[in-house]
Amino acid sequence: MVVEKEFIMKRKKIGHLGGILFAVNLFVALLPGAEGRIGFEQIGHLIIVKGAINQSEKLYNFVVDTGGIAAIDKELAGELGLKQQGLMAKIDRLNLSGFEIENIFCSTAFNFKHFHAVGIPIHGMIGSNLLERFVVTFNFKSRTLVLSDQETSLADNRQGILLKFFNHPVNNAPCIYVKLGSKDTQAMVDTGQPYPLVIPLKDYDAYKDVLEDPAIKSTGLMIKWPGAATNCNYIVRLKTVEIDKLSIKHGLCVFGEIPAMLSMPLLGMDFLKQFELMINYPKDELLLIPNPDLKIPDNLFTAGFSATVNGANQVVIEGIWTGSAAEKAQLRPGDQIMRANFEPVSGVTIIKLRQLLLDDSIENIQLKIKNETGDREVTLAKEKLFK
């Protein structure tokens, strides 16, 4: 991919936001000048932090998702005796590596079974309607999340791409202006989805004139959101993607069925992790500081399939890209994966399969597949999806 870069500093006088900051259903009590440095684990594209709830001895896994909301597993909320009303529960205190956030009101409506394919239990989500209290820094190189209540503008003594953003009205996620080909639009900054860019499937026809290559269709789903009714995705390369002074050629993009209330283009982790990402929620500022080895993906080196965990705790193929190694091997959605590179695969060990799929240094994957016709062994040689 060709990236044209002119990283400049924009300095703009921002009005002071004094007093106590409020958000829908949230209040966070912090001492002035408080800052927390929180290590995170990255499993696939997901950012996961561990936290103690109400001084619990056990630590629970939370996904940090700028495109999500504050949420907790309803069953866990009951086990911990959290105060609940309707579809909300209250966490009195959340301790993240010694950094404490108080009085958090969380949704209990989210079905955390959607995270089964991660391979570890996920108990809650930290979304933008909680993060909006802070200046938030994602350092993907050191795998560190920094939360701070400082009021200094990001324009002070920083180098990078400084953007103003607005909050999405549903989840308070930061949204910025982008240009996709010849089309000016808005995109949500979403650390909860893997691809560089996802565009709502319903808008596919509107972008046909800005595609660099013919679209590649999937059989089954490569990426999905709760409630999706369609059974395919498309992956394309856009002629250009422009974000302020950053111009990306051959921008990799997936079309998927995004829930109607959040339906807009999403900038995901394959884009965001190429930067140190700073979001100053109180001042509506976002700063992208490029990594020295900045490279926005313009292709997929892939075995060509996605996998998930079914109700029987079996790992099954969920989607297959047309023309990929998986399709050439005649794999189909619903096929059970019993072994991968000679290691047993189950709902507990799917994380190992995900690592094989994501590790570009691993060029071949040997699978034992089971379906109604019996068992068989196949070897998939990873290859670039766009030739």
Stockholm file with secondary structure:
# STOCKHOLM 1.0

chainA/1-387         MVVEKEFIMKRKKIGHLGGILFAVNLFVALLPGAEGRIGFEQIGHLIIVKGAINQSEKLYNFVVDTGGIAAIDKELAGELGLKQQGLMAKIDRLNLSGFEIENIFCSTAFNFKHFHAVGIPIHGMIGSNLLERFVVTFNFKSRTLVLSDQETSLADNRQGILLKFFNHPVNNAPCIYVKLGSKDTQAMVDTGQPYPLVIPLKDYDAYKDVLEDPAIKSTGLMIKWPGAATNCNYIVRLKTVEIDKLSIKHGLCVFGEIPAMLSMPLLGMDFLKQFELMINYPKDELLLIPNPDLKIPDNLFTAGFSATVNGANQVVIEGIWTGSAAEKAQLRPGDQIMRANFEPVSGVTIIKLRQLLLDDSIENIQLKIKNETGDREVTLAKEKLFK
#=GR chainA/1-387 SS CCEECCCCCCCCCCCCCCSCCCBTTBCCCCCTTCEEEEECEEETTEEEEEEEETTCSSCEEEEEETTSCCEECHHHHHHTTCEEETTEEEEEEEEETTEEEEEEEEESCCCGGGGGGGSSCCCEEEEHHHHTTSEEEEETTTTEEEEECCCCCTTTTCCSEEEECEECTTTCCEEEEEEETTEEEEEEECTTCCSSEEEEGGGGGGGGGGBSSCCEEEEECSSCCTTCCCCCCEEEEEEEEEETTEEEEEEEEEEECCCGGGCSCEECHHHHTTEEEEEEGGGTEEEEEECTTCCCCCSCEECSEEEEECTTSCEEEEEEETTSHHHHTTCCTTCEEEEETTEECCTTTHHHHHHHHHCTTCCEEEEEEEETTEEEEEEEECEESCC
#=GC SS_cons         CCEECCCCCCCCCCCCCCSCCCBTTBCCCCCTTCEEEEECEEETTEEEEEEEETTCSSCEEEEEETTSCCEECHHHHHHTTCEEETTEEEEEEEEETTEEEEEEEEESCCCGGGGGGGSSCCCEEEEHHHHTTSEEEEETTTTEEEEECCCCCTTTTCCSEEEECEECTTTCCEEEEEEETTEEEEEEECTTCCSSEEEEGGGGGGGGGGBSSCCEEEEECSSCCTTCCCCCCEEEEEEEEEETTEEEEEEEEEEECCCGGGCSCEECHHHHTTEEEEEEGGGTEEEEEECTTCCCCCSCEECSEEEEECTTSCEEEEEEETTSHHHHTTCCTTCEEEEETTEECCTTTHHHHHHHHHCTTCCEEEEEEEETTEEEEEEEECEESCC
//
